Amino acid sequence: MFKQSHALSKSQRFLIRSVLIIVIGLFINQLLQTLGSIVLARVLDDPQQFGEANLLLQIFGMVGLFLNVGFNSALVYQFSTDAEQARRNDFRYALVGSAFFGVVVSLLVAALSPLLAGVYHLPNLQGALVICSIMLIFNSVLNMGVSAFAGNRDFSKQAFFMVLTTTFSTLGTIVGVVLPLKEGDFLWGISFWMGIGAAITATLVGLQAQRVHKPDWIGPVPLKELRRMMAYGVPMWAGNIAKAFQQPFLVMVIGSGSVAAVGYLANGLRITGFIGIVTWAFMIVTFPFVAESSQNWVESKRRGMLCIRYNNYILYPLTLLICLFPNEINGALFGTSYSSQESGIYIILLALGVLFSSVGRLGGSILAGIGRTKANFWVMIVAGIGVVGIVPFIAAAHPVLSVSIYTGGWALSALCTIWFFHYEGFVLDWRKAYGEPLLPTAAMGVMLEIGQWTGAWFPLFIAVGVALLVLGTLYLERKDAASGARISAVKP
């Protein structure tokens, strides 16, 4: 009689536990990146040089999007649905395919380095990008090992290697500035030491994959099998490029008009990155979580709704806090010299962009879990049309408007995501997913808005607001659990 209710409770426990593991890992990642950025800002103490360092890191990030060509997504799906086949063959296929395209991307970066150095009038950028191209090969390999742990739902190991990768990357950035390869050229040093970190991490991931999965490293790699994996993974890969390239592309385009603005925007991305890790964590868990039950659409819908609902419980209040106190947060982290009216607007727009993007990003992971990867691609394309088609022509004169277009694109993609759910016949309970989680945040927001006018009483209103948030969330979940139990009780 209560079997279904018990199964749902088990799914909820698994979801919360897994997301908590990934959130901790991503939070440490974001914290390391932010601390690294703080150290750079204070060591360089020059917005121009700080902008140059962030420009190089943004280029690293954007180029990294083109690695793997979907083999990582295909490997996650294969481990989730047929782990034995993945261990025997698909791991080897993905590793070879990803490494091959990693070499191709590396050669392209090296060939384009003179052009990029000329665009930004930074001669030292050319050598830094050539050194960076070597690092990309190691990254393409370690991504396959991490994907195997994700597909096997071993999220603790996945989180550990994500943190390890970021640790070496952040240390490489700092060491590159403090100990440059040649006098006055910290860009080369950043690329070199980050490359050393990538090589070490790839080796450790490979050793752990051998210990846990014991894959067949040696064997044939048929082109037919590579095409099969790419048929599933390429739409996800292309969609992820359309999704993730926007931030580094936006920074690079705005940087062509003002390198100092890159620093302000980069700080805003660091701050809003802390709320972005919430949806990122749910995306990582949602893909294999939904794929595991892809043959049962009722259960898949239930799992998809739970992922969105719990994501919004956390994302809504964090977005509200950043939008209410952008300059205070920015000044506390990076110093008052990096806080201005313009930087505050950037932070608010970027926070709203993260909120809107969570609909498409998490929705795409749910649809990919049931084998519908093409929907994810088109949703992400919609989000990036404005950034690619309009921003390059107005960024130099209107950087704030450019970031507004970025935010608006994600709002449009959110609507398209809802449409795709209906188109695929995979309609979720939108009230439970998006509506109910908004109520506790709205109650907290009212208290904070009133409290700002009370002077010394403001801390009390903060406490009341947080209490309303927590109690409201617990009430909604208890009410939903009781409703589910009643439905299960009347079923034969």
N, C-alpha and C positions, 0 to 999 in steps of 0.2 A: 504493500500500500504506500509506504513512504520511501520506496527504493529510488524513485526519480529525484525526490527532494534530497536524499542523501548523496546521490551522484552529483547534483548541482553544487551541494556544499563542498564536496571533494574538489570539484572544478574551481570553485571560488578560492579554496585554500591554496591549490596549486598556483593559480593565477597570482594571488597576492604574494605568496612566498617567492615566486620566480621574478615577478616585477620588482620586489624589494631588493633582491640580489642584484639585478641589473641596474636599478636606480642608484644603489650604493656605488657600484662600479662607475657608472656614468657621472655621478656627482663627484667622485674622486677625480675622474678625468677632467671634468669642467673646472674643478678647483685647482688642479695642477696647471691647466692652461691659463687660468686667470692669474694664479700666483706667478707663473712665468711671465705673463704680460705685465704684471705689476713690477716685477724685478727689472724687466727691460725698460719700462717707462722711467723708472727711478735711476737706473744705471746710466742710460743714455741721456736722460734729462733734456731731450731735444725733440719736439714734435716732428721735425723733419726726418731725423734718423729713425725715430720710433715708427713713423709712417713707412719708411723704406723696409724695415724689418717685417712689419705686418704685411706689406705688399708681397714680399717673398713668401711668407707663410700662406697667404691667400692663394698665391699661384700654386704652391705645393698642394693645397687642399683641392683646388679646382682640377688640376691634372690628375690627382688621385682618383677622381670620380670616373675616369675613363678606363681604369683597370678592371680586370676580371670578366668583362663582357657577359655578365649574367651567370657565369659558372658558379659563383658563390650562392646565388638564390636557388639555382637548380640543385646544388648539393644539399642545401638545407631541406628542400622539399623531399629529396630522395631519402635522406636519413630519417625524415619524419614518417615516411610512408613505407619504406623498404630498406631498413638499416643494413641488412646482410648484402644486398645488391650494391649499396653505396660503399660498403667496406671493401668488397671484392673488386669492384670495377670503377664506380663513378668517382670515387676519391681520386684515383689515378687519372681518369679522363679530365676532371676539373683542374687538377694541378698542372697537367701538361698544357691544356688550353689556356689557362690563366697566365702561366709563365710565358707562353708564346706571345700573347697580346701585351704582356708587360714589357717585353723586349721591343715590340713595335712602338708602343707609346714612348718608351725611353728614347728611342732614336728620333722620334718626331720632336720631342722636347729639346733635344740637343740641336737639331736642325733649325728650330725656330728661335733659339735663344738670342741670336744677334738681333732679330727683329724686335723681340720684346724689350731687350735692353735699349734699343733705339727709341721705342715708343715712350718709355719712361725716363729717357735721358739718364740712365744709370749704367755706365759701362761695366761696373763690377757685377751687375745682374747676370750678364752672359755666362761668366765662369761658374757662378753659383747654380745656374740652371743646368749646366752640363754635369756638375757634380751631383745635383739632385736626380738626374735621369738614372743614375746607377741605383739610387735608393729605391726607385719605383719597382725594380725587378724583385727585390726582397719583399716589398709590401704585397705584391701580387701573389707571392707564395704563402706568406703568413696569413693572408685573408682566407685561404682555403682551409687551413687548419682551424681557424676560429669558426668558420662556417660549419665544419664537421661537428664541433661541440654544440653549436646552436641547434642544428638539426637533431642531434641526439638529446636535446633538452638538458644538457649539462651546463646550465647557465652560470654556475659558479666558476668553472674553468674559463668560459667565454669572458666573463667579467674580469677575471684575473689577468688574462692576456690583453684585454683592452687597456687596463690600467698600466700594465707593463709597457705596452707600446707608447702610451702617452708619457709615461715617466721618462723613458729614454729620449723621446722626441723633445720634451720640455728641457731636460738636462742638456741635450745637444744644442738647443737654441741659446741657452744661457752661457754655456761654455764657449760657443762660437763667438759671442759678443765679448766675453771677458778675455778669451785666448784666441784671437783671430789668426788665420793661417798666415796672413801677412799684414804688415802695419797699416792700420786705417781701413781695412776691408773686413768687416764682420760678416758680410753676406756669404762669402766663401766659407768662413768658419761654421756658420749655421748649417749650411748644406752638408759639409763634411761630417760633422759630429752627429747630425740627425741620421745620416747614412750609416754610420757605425752602429747606432742604436737599432736601426731597422734590421741590419744583418744579424745582430745578436738575438733580437726577438724572433726572427724567422727561424733561426736554429733551435731555439727553445721550444717554439710551437711545434716544429717537426718532430722533435724528440718526444714530446708529450702525446702527439697524435699516434706515434708508433707504439707507445706504452699502452694507451687506452683503446685505440681502434684496431691496431695491428693491420693496417691496410696492405693490399698487394701493390707494392710500389712498382714492381717490374711486370710488364706485360704489354700486349698490343693496345693501341689507341685508335680504334676505327673512326674514320671521319663521319660515318653514319651516326655513331654515338655522340660525337661532339656536336653534330647538327641537332640531334635530339635534345641535348641539354641546352643548347643555345635557343632552340625554339621556345622553350619555357622561360629561360632566363633573360633573353635579350629585351623583351618588353619591360621587365622589371628594371633591368640595367638602364635602359633608355629613360624610363620614367624617373629613376633615381637621379640621373644626370640632370634632367629637366627640373627636378625638385631642388637638388643640393647645389647646383652650379650657380643659382641665382645670387646667393649672398657673396661669394667671392667675386663673381662677375660684377655685381653692383659696386663692390669696393674698388675693383680694378678700374671701372669706368669713371667713378667719381674721383679716383686718384689721379686720373689723367688731367683733371682740372685743378686739384688741390691735394697735395700729399698730406698736408696737415689734417684735412677732413677725413683721411683714411684712419688716422688715429682715433678721432672722435667716434667714427662709425664702428671701428674695430672694438672699442670699449663697449659700445652699445650691444654688439653681437656677443661679447663675453657675458654681459649681464643677462641678456635674454636667453643666452644659452643654458642658464640654470633652469629655466622653465621648459626649454626645449627638450631637456633630457627626460622629462616625464613621458612625453609621447614617444620619444626614441626608445625608452625602455619597454613601453607597451608594444611598440612595433616589433621589437626583437622577440618578445615572448608570444605575441599574437600570431605571427606567421606559423610556427610549428604547432602552437596550441589549437588553432582552427584547422590546420591541415590534418592533424591527427584524427579529427572527426569529420573529414570532408565528405565521407560517404553517407553521413546522416545530417541533412540540412537543418533539421529542427535543433539538434544539438549544436551545430555550427553557428546558427543564428543566436542561440542562447549565449554561446561563448563570445561571439562578436559583440553582442550588446553589453556583456559584462566588461569587456576590455574598454569600450568607449565610455561607459558609465564611470568606471573607477578612474580612468584617465582624467575625466572632466572634474571629478571630485577634487583632484589635486591641482589641475591646470587652471581652473577658473579663479580660485583665490590668489594664486601666485601671480597671475596676469594682472589682477586688480591691484595688488600691492605695488607692482612695478609701475603701473600707469599712474598711481596716486603719488608716488614718491621717487620719480626718476632721478632728479638732480641730487637728492640726498644720498641715494644708493651710489651713484656715480662718483660723487665727491668723496664718500667714505672709502671707496675701493681704490680709486686712481689718483686722488688728490684734487684740490679745487682748481688747479690750472687746466685740468681736462674737463671741467664741468662748465657748461654754458647753456644759454637758452636753446641753441641749435642742437647740442648734444642731448638735451632733455627731450626734444621733439623726436630725434632719432630713436631714442630708447622706447618711447611710447608706441611709435609706429612699428618698430621691430617686434615689440611684445604682442601687439595685435596681430601682426603677421604670423607669429608662432601659434597664436590661438586659432586663427583661421586655417593655418596649414595643418593643424592636428587632425582636422576632419578628413582631408584628402590623404594624408600620410597614413593614418591609422586605418582609414577605410580601404586604402590600397592594399595594406597588409592582410586585411580580412578577405578581400576578394582574391588575392593571390593564394591564400590558404585553401580556397575552394577551386583553384586552378584557373581563375579568370585574371590573368596578368595584364592583358591588353587594356583593361579599364584603367589600371594604375597609370599606364603610359599616357593616355589621353588626358586624364585629370591633371597630371603634372605639366603637360604641354600647355594647357589652358592657363595654368598659374604663371608660366614664364613668358607668355606672348608679349605682355606689356614691357617687361624688363628688357627683352631683346629688341623689340620693335620700336620702342619710344625712348627709353632711358638713355641710350648712347647719344642721342641728339640733344638732350636737355640737361644732362648730368652736370656739365661744367658750370652752367649758369643757374641751375635750379636743383641743387642736391636734395633738398627737403622734399620737393615734389617728386623726385626720382624714387625716394624711399616710400612715398605715399603710393606710387604706382605699384611698387613691389607688394605692399600690403593689400591693395585692391585686387591684385591678381590672385592672391591666396583666398580672398573672400569669394571671388568668382569660382575658383576651383572647388571650394566647399560645396557650393550649390550643384556643381557638376557631379561631384561624388555622390550626393544624395540621389541624383537622377540615375546614375549607373547602378546603384543598389536596386532601384525599381526596375530598370531595364533588364537586369540579370534575374529578376524574380526573387531576390534575396533581401526582402524588406525587413528591417529591424523594428524594434519598438522605440521609435524616436523620442517619445515622451520620457521613457526611462533612461535612454542613452544621453540625451542632451538637455531636456527640460528640467527634470527633477534635480540634477546636480547643481543647477544654477541658483536654486532657492537659498541654500545655506550661505553661499557667497554674497548674494544680494543682501541678506540680513547683516553680514559682517560689514559690507560696504556702507550701509546706512549708518552704522555705529561709527565707522572711521570718518565719514564725512561730517557728522555732527560733532565728533570729538575734536576735529581740527579747529573748531571755533571756541573751545572751552579752556584753552590755555593749560593751566597746571592739571586739569582734570583729564587731559588727553590719554595718559596711560591707562586710566580706569576704563575709558571707552574702548581702548585697544583690547584690554582683557575681556570685556563683555563681548566685543565683536568676535574674538577668537572662540570664546565659549559658545556663542550662537552657531558658529561654523561647525564646530565639533559635534555639538549636541544635535544640530539639524541633520548632519550627515548620518549619525548613528540612528536617529529616529527614522529616516527614510529607508535605511538598510533593514532595520528591524521590521518596519511595515512591509517591505518587499518580501522578506523572508517569511513572514506570517501569511502573506497572500499566496506565496508559492506552496506553503504547507497545506493550506486549505484546498488549493487546486489538486494537489497530489492525493489528498485524503478522499476526494469524491470520485477519483478515477478507479475503475474496476481493476 
